[in-house]
Amino acid sequence: MNRDLKRRLAAGAARRWRRPPLSAGELLALRPRRILLVRQHNQMGDMVCATPCFRAVRETWPAAETALVTAPVNRQVVANNPHLDRLFLFEQRLWRRPVALARFLRELRGFGAELALVLNSVSFSTTSAFLGLWSGARHVVGGDSAPFGSEVAAAYSLRLPASPCLDRHAVQHSLAPLQAVGITTADLSPVVVPSRAERQEASALVARLLPPGPFWSLHPGAGKRQNRWPAERFADLAGRAARSGRPMLVLHGPADQEAVAAFRAAVAAEAAPAPIVIAPPLSVGAGAAVLELADRFLCNDTGVMHVAGALGVPTVALFGATDPALWKPPSERVVALRAKSRREDPRGPEYGWLETLAADLVWSTWSSLPGRTP
């Protein structure tokens, strides 16, 4: 759906579906039987950072059945979350498929939500607002849309403070609007839980590909090109690990073909006492289950970093222009290394940072991590 049409629909929804107003105290006094959370953004790292919000809602209304609307790409990130009871998967392409869209909207309204909470962070989703309002919930609460140039949130029962500026850690920024009205938790740790089947798949994969015992893992890709440490340096470190007797399992996702090809080309063909194995394509859940078995992990600033942090995997995460104070997973087991200088790069100011991060520094940090035995 194009932006202009979305805006027109949003304006119409704000006029037609205005909800009864609530104060913060009245919100907390509600005892809803069913709560709908809407966060259908498709960035995996952002979704992991939002999982403490689900805990805060569950702790505030422990008796409520809680459902989440999310994008299919994040299904396995939240599928086994202990603070959610049900998922609704919404794809943007449904806007172009009227029959499937109508079916989804009927199912969503059939949930019978009494309270809908529309969650947003550094952006505002008109689609999320529409889904919250369409749900039929008597009370719809969410981040204010005005800072993002929209007035659709005027239909909400209560508008929460919202800011497009990431002025604190991403986990705290996601939770801040809820905390402003008393929906909070003392535990800010993100949550990712692989299923039993995914753990069985991971165990079988590791047993098939690697010799028995501890293994190390790395992920050389990233969705954003500027966040990719050179693949040949990942290959260098994989070689060092193999020569020191540590089996290496290389993980990757659908967007990592270029990085994996460069890694494969750079890996030395010399004999080593331990293998370097590139895993087959894995689902997010199965990849997370593999990480649960790894002794340690090395990755760029990308979605899988947040999964590793949520799982408590000893990890070195490599940062370029992005500030780790805002994005490093809030786990003591994750160590962030950030490039301190930039090499000139014609692609723009976000590029040229990671090229200055030395392999020796990364190796010394990674090899000295207090790893764990599967």
Phi, psi and omega per residue, in radians:
M1 nan 2.332 -3.113
N2 -1.323 2.840 -3.013
R3 -1.132 -0.681 -3.119
D4 -1.105 -0.728 3.122
L5 -1.147 -0.700 3.097
K6 -1.036 -0.764 -3.126
R7 -1.103 -0.711 3.134
R8 -1.138 -0.746 3.094
L9 -1.115 -0.705 3.142
A10 -1.095 -0.753 3.127
A11 -1.110 -0.706 3.103
G12 -1.147 -0.699 3.111
A13 -1.110 -0.698 -3.128
A14 -1.097 -0.604 3.137
R15 -1.360 -0.759 -3.018
R16 -1.439 -0.569 -2.952
W17 -1.956 0.492 3.135
R18 -1.049 2.250 -3.066
R19 -1.627 2.729 3.085
P20 -1.027 2.375 -3.081
P21 -1.209 2.655 3.108
L22 -2.327 2.549 2.896
S23 -1.620 2.940 3.109
A24 -1.051 -0.727 3.133
G25 -1.119 -0.719 3.112
E26 -1.146 -0.640 3.096
L27 -1.054 -0.850 -3.103
L28 -1.183 -0.423 3.134
A29 -1.400 -0.220 3.115
L30 -1.108 2.643 3.050
R31 -2.237 1.182 -3.081
P32 -1.222 2.479 3.060
R33 -1.420 -0.523 -3.136
R34 -2.365 2.306 3.134
I35 -2.128 2.317 3.066
L36 -1.866 2.176 3.004
L37 -1.779 2.370 -3.136
V38 -2.135 2.026 3.045
R39 -2.659 1.394 -3.013
Q40 -1.669 0.300 3.008
H41 -1.055 2.666 -3.022
N42 -1.857 0.130 3.108
Q43 -1.412 2.157 -3.052
M44 -1.140 -0.777 -3.135
G45 -1.073 -0.717 3.104
D46 -1.093 -0.665 3.140
M47 -1.166 -0.730 3.096
V48 -1.052 -0.729 3.136
C49 -1.166 -0.361 -3.138
A50 -1.501 -0.186 -3.041
T51 -1.100 -0.517 3.018
P52 -1.074 -0.422 3.048
C53 -1.078 -0.680 -3.135
F54 -1.143 -0.688 3.092
R55 -1.095 -0.735 -3.127
A56 -1.080 -0.717 3.118
V57 -1.149 -0.751 3.138
R58 -1.121 -0.680 3.137
E59 -1.241 -0.507 3.123
T60 -1.334 -0.690 -3.136
W61 -2.253 1.273 -3.020
P62 -1.129 -0.385 -3.100
A63 -1.541 -0.153 -3.051
A64 -1.411 2.534 2.944
E65 -1.405 2.206 -3.008
T66 -2.062 2.217 3.115
A67 -2.078 2.677 3.141
L68 -2.185 2.337 2.937
V69 -1.643 2.145 -3.132
T70 -2.500 2.946 3.087
A71 -1.384 2.592 -3.133
P72 -0.965 -0.558 -3.110
V73 -1.090 -0.408 -3.129
N74 -1.798 0.167 -3.093
R75 -0.995 -0.837 -3.070
Q76 -1.290 -0.300 3.067
V77 -1.214 -0.602 -3.024
V78 -2.021 -0.017 -2.979
A79 -1.008 -0.635 -3.072
N80 -1.953 0.376 3.133
N81 -1.098 2.202 -3.069
P82 -1.211 -0.176 -3.107
H83 -1.753 0.113 3.118
L84 -2.160 2.523 3.127
D85 -1.876 -0.340 -3.049
R86 -2.754 2.634 3.088
L87 -2.125 2.495 2.926
F88 -2.070 2.199 -3.093
L89 -1.763 2.091 -3.115
F90 -2.041 2.184 3.080
E91 -1.850 2.420 3.132
Q92 -1.055 -0.495 -3.124
R93 -1.195 -0.198 3.078
L94 -1.079 -0.444 3.099
W95 -1.063 -0.412 -3.132
R96 -1.731 0.103 -3.110
R97 -2.264 1.451 -2.990
P98 -0.967 -0.697 -3.102
V99 -1.156 -0.822 3.141
A100 -1.159 -0.635 3.100
L101 -1.109 -0.785 3.136
A102 -1.076 -0.684 3.116
R103 -1.107 -0.770 3.128
F104 -1.097 -0.782 -3.093
L105 -1.142 -0.605 3.066
R106 -1.131 -0.754 3.134
E107 -1.112 -0.723 -3.135
L108 -1.097 -0.825 -3.142
R109 -1.179 -0.551 3.118
G110 -1.129 -0.323 3.086
F111 -1.090 -0.519 3.095
G112 1.308 0.685 3.129
A113 -1.096 2.408 3.050
E114 -1.727 -0.391 3.090
L115 -2.407 2.280 3.053
A116 -2.045 2.287 3.095
L117 -2.010 2.018 -3.124
V118 -1.681 1.974 -3.036
L119 -1.688 2.358 3.023
N120 -2.546 2.811 -3.096
S121 -2.133 -1.771 -3.092
V122 -1.608 0.102 3.082
S123 -2.454 2.875 3.093
F124 -2.087 2.262 -3.131
S125 -1.816 1.969 3.064
T126 -1.102 -0.617 3.106
T127 -1.077 -0.773 3.128
S128 -1.078 -0.741 3.114
A129 -1.066 -0.777 3.130
F130 -1.047 -0.772 -3.111
L131 -1.150 -0.685 3.089
G132 -1.081 -0.745 -3.134
L133 -1.254 -0.650 -3.140
W134 -1.193 -0.433 -3.037
S135 -0.991 -0.347 -3.118
G136 1.540 -0.003 3.129
A137 -1.056 2.374 3.124
R138 -1.085 -0.650 -3.126
H139 -2.077 2.212 3.075
V140 -2.111 2.200 -3.080
V141 -2.225 2.420 3.127
G142 -2.988 3.065 -3.141
G143 -1.109 2.527 -3.135
D144 -1.114 2.411 3.136
S145 -1.597 -0.256 -3.045
A146 -1.012 -0.728 3.118
P147 -1.087 -0.251 -3.120
F148 -1.861 0.178 3.071
G149 1.430 0.460 3.141
S150 -2.363 2.684 3.108
E151 -2.002 0.246 -3.091
V152 -1.081 -0.530 -3.116
A153 -1.202 -0.118 3.045
A154 -1.089 -0.325 3.108
A155 -1.412 -0.229 -3.073
Y156 -1.224 2.700 3.004
S157 -1.185 -0.595 -3.125
L158 -2.618 2.195 3.103
R159 -1.665 2.232 -3.136
L160 -1.641 2.661 3.099
P161 -1.080 2.440 -3.122
A162 -2.519 2.586 -3.124
S163 -2.496 2.317 3.062
P164 -1.329 -0.054 -3.118
C165 -1.734 2.172 3.101
L166 -1.405 1.618 -3.025
D167 -1.806 0.133 3.096
R168 -2.718 3.107 -3.124
H169 -0.994 2.568 -3.050
A170 -1.003 -0.637 3.098
V171 -1.118 -0.815 -3.140
Q172 -1.174 -0.631 3.129
H173 -1.140 -0.694 3.112
S174 -1.148 -0.664 -3.065
L175 -1.442 -0.401 -3.007
A176 -0.949 -0.766 3.139
P177 -1.039 -0.699 3.108
L178 -1.204 -0.722 3.136
Q179 -1.069 -0.530 -3.107
A180 -1.075 -0.385 3.127
V181 -2.018 0.240 3.029
G182 1.648 0.094 3.062
I183 -1.584 1.779 -2.976
T184 -2.584 3.056 3.098
T185 -2.631 2.641 3.087
A186 -1.467 -0.251 -3.086
D187 -1.810 1.891 -3.105
L188 -1.696 0.185 -3.103
S189 -1.304 2.275 3.074
P190 -1.151 2.823 -3.054
V191 -2.266 2.203 2.928
V192 -2.395 2.239 -3.074
V193 -2.264 1.855 3.047
P194 -1.130 2.656 3.118
S195 -1.374 2.928 3.091
R196 -1.054 -0.735 -3.137
A197 -1.118 -0.681 3.125
E198 -1.166 -0.648 3.095
R199 -1.182 -0.660 3.080
Q200 -1.141 -0.724 3.097
E201 -1.071 -0.755 -3.135
A202 -1.127 -0.766 -3.135
S203 -1.090 -0.735 3.129
A204 -1.147 -0.694 3.137
L205 -1.104 -0.838 -3.119
V206 -1.105 -0.719 3.132
A207 -1.122 -0.582 -3.118
R208 -1.355 -0.596 -2.989
L209 -1.700 -0.449 -2.998
L210 -2.190 2.708 3.043
P211 -1.197 2.795 3.134
P212 -1.059 2.593 3.096
G213 1.973 -3.097 -3.096
P214 -1.103 2.603 3.044
F215 -2.443 2.746 3.076
W216 -1.830 2.769 -3.131
S217 -2.430 2.657 3.038
L218 -2.554 2.840 -3.130
H219 -2.396 1.855 -3.003
P220 -1.472 -0.068 -3.043
G221 -1.733 3.108 3.029
A222 -2.923 2.551 3.135
G223 -1.097 -0.599 3.130
K224 -1.710 2.199 -3.103
R225 -1.009 -0.654 -3.085
Q226 -1.201 -0.210 3.137
N227 -1.688 0.153 -3.078
R228 -1.718 2.010 2.942
W229 -1.156 2.490 -3.076
P230 -0.897 2.310 -3.065
A231 -1.073 -0.557 -3.139
E232 -1.163 -0.429 3.086
R233 -1.363 -0.604 2.976
F234 -1.055 -0.731 3.133
A235 -1.109 -0.684 3.099
D236 -1.026 -0.828 -3.114
L237 -1.212 -0.616 3.062
A238 -1.070 -0.707 3.097
G239 -1.118 -0.719 3.108
R240 -1.076 -0.740 3.140
A241 -1.117 -0.779 -3.129
A242 -1.104 -0.695 3.135
R243 -1.190 -0.406 3.098
S244 -1.632 0.173 3.031
G245 1.573 0.228 -3.140
R246 -1.753 1.975 3.039
P247 -1.033 2.521 -3.049
M248 -2.167 2.240 3.055
L249 -2.018 2.131 -3.068
V250 -1.717 2.100 3.121
L251 -1.733 2.718 -3.139
H252 -2.815 2.855 3.132
G253 -2.172 -3.100 -3.079
P254 -1.039 -0.492 -3.087
A255 -1.584 0.103 -2.980
D256 -1.865 0.275 -3.059
Q257 -1.044 -0.754 -3.122
E258 -1.110 -0.784 -3.134
A259 -1.150 -0.705 -3.136
V260 -1.180 -0.685 3.101
A261 -1.093 -0.748 3.107
A262 -1.151 -0.673 3.096
F263 -1.092 -0.832 -3.113
R264 -1.047 -0.714 -3.126
A265 -1.200 -0.475 -3.063
A266 -1.595 -0.273 -3.117
V267 -1.170 2.227 -3.120
A268 -1.135 2.481 -3.115
A269 -1.554 0.288 -3.117
E270 -1.332 2.746 3.090
A271 -1.255 2.504 3.127
A272 -2.511 2.683 -3.115
P273 -1.222 -0.199 3.130
A274 -2.357 2.600 -3.068
P275 -1.436 2.736 2.931
I276 -2.006 1.983 -3.022
V277 -2.081 2.237 3.028
I278 -1.575 2.052 -3.078
A279 -1.152 2.703 2.997
P280 -1.211 2.910 3.082
P281 -0.997 2.331 -3.110
L282 -2.198 2.653 2.995
S283 -1.204 2.881 3.109
V284 -1.032 -0.754 -3.112
G285 -1.149 -0.756 3.123
A286 -1.176 -0.666 3.074
G287 -1.091 -0.699 3.085
A288 -1.088 -0.704 3.131
A289 -1.159 -0.593 3.042
V290 -1.119 -0.746 3.132
L291 -1.075 -0.574 3.087
E292 -1.052 -0.440 -3.102
L293 -1.622 -0.282 -3.026
A294 -1.283 2.562 3.073
D295 -1.237 -0.636 3.107
R296 -2.841 2.946 -3.000
F297 -2.508 2.559 3.079
L298 -2.277 2.299 -3.089
C299 -2.751 2.938 3.011
N300 -1.467 3.065 3.022
D301 -1.312 1.651 -3.085
T302 -2.744 -3.134 -3.010
G303 -0.998 -0.716 -3.095
V304 -1.138 -0.420 3.041
M305 -1.042 -0.753 -3.128
H306 -1.205 -0.610 3.063
V307 -1.110 -0.817 3.128
A308 -1.047 -0.733 3.122
G309 -1.090 -0.733 3.129
A310 -1.137 -0.524 -3.140
L311 -1.495 -0.123 -3.131
G312 1.285 0.494 3.139
V313 -1.365 2.274 3.033
P314 -1.023 2.041 -2.920
T315 -2.415 2.471 2.874
V316 -1.885 2.143 -3.122
A317 -1.959 2.310 -3.021
L318 -1.792 2.182 -3.080
F319 -2.071 2.503 3.051
G320 -1.912 -1.848 -3.118
A321 -1.268 -0.434 -3.098
T322 -1.270 2.451 -3.112
D323 -1.456 2.050 3.121
P324 -1.136 -0.363 3.079
A325 -1.095 -0.406 3.131
L326 -1.697 -0.471 -2.956
W327 -2.193 -0.239 3.110
K328 -1.089 2.328 3.106
P329 -0.937 2.423 -3.093
P330 -1.367 1.071 3.136
S331 -2.273 2.364 3.118
E332 -1.160 -0.302 -3.128
R333 -1.464 -0.096 3.104
V334 -1.819 2.166 3.102
V335 -1.895 2.225 3.127
A336 -1.728 2.312 2.976
L337 -1.991 2.182 -3.104
R338 -2.067 2.348 3.054
A339 -1.069 2.361 -3.076
K340 -1.729 -0.135 3.134
S341 -2.506 2.944 -3.077
R342 -2.196 2.413 3.015
R343 -1.623 2.423 -3.140
E344 -0.969 2.313 -3.118
D345 -2.504 2.182 -3.070
P346 -1.195 -0.203 -3.099
R347 -1.318 -0.292 3.105
G348 2.396 3.011 -3.021
P349 -1.219 -0.284 3.109
E350 -1.464 -0.179 -3.129
Y351 -1.721 2.806 3.041
G352 1.603 0.000 -3.136
W353 -1.433 -0.945 -3.013
L354 -1.147 -0.388 3.099
E355 -1.117 -0.342 -3.126
T356 -1.617 -0.019 -3.141
L357 -1.485 2.003 -2.981
A358 -1.299 2.470 3.126
A359 -1.106 -0.633 -3.118
D360 -1.098 -0.701 3.123
L361 -1.148 -0.764 3.138
V362 -1.116 -0.740 -3.135
W363 -1.113 -0.787 -3.111
S364 -1.117 -0.638 3.126
T365 -1.248 -0.789 -3.092
W366 -1.174 -0.798 -3.086
S367 -1.221 -0.355 -3.137
S368 -1.650 0.013 3.097
L369 -1.053 2.521 2.974
P370 -1.324 1.529 -3.056
G371 -1.263 -3.045 3.134
R372 -2.370 2.694 3.112
T373 -1.658 2.300 3.133
P374 -0.986 nan nan
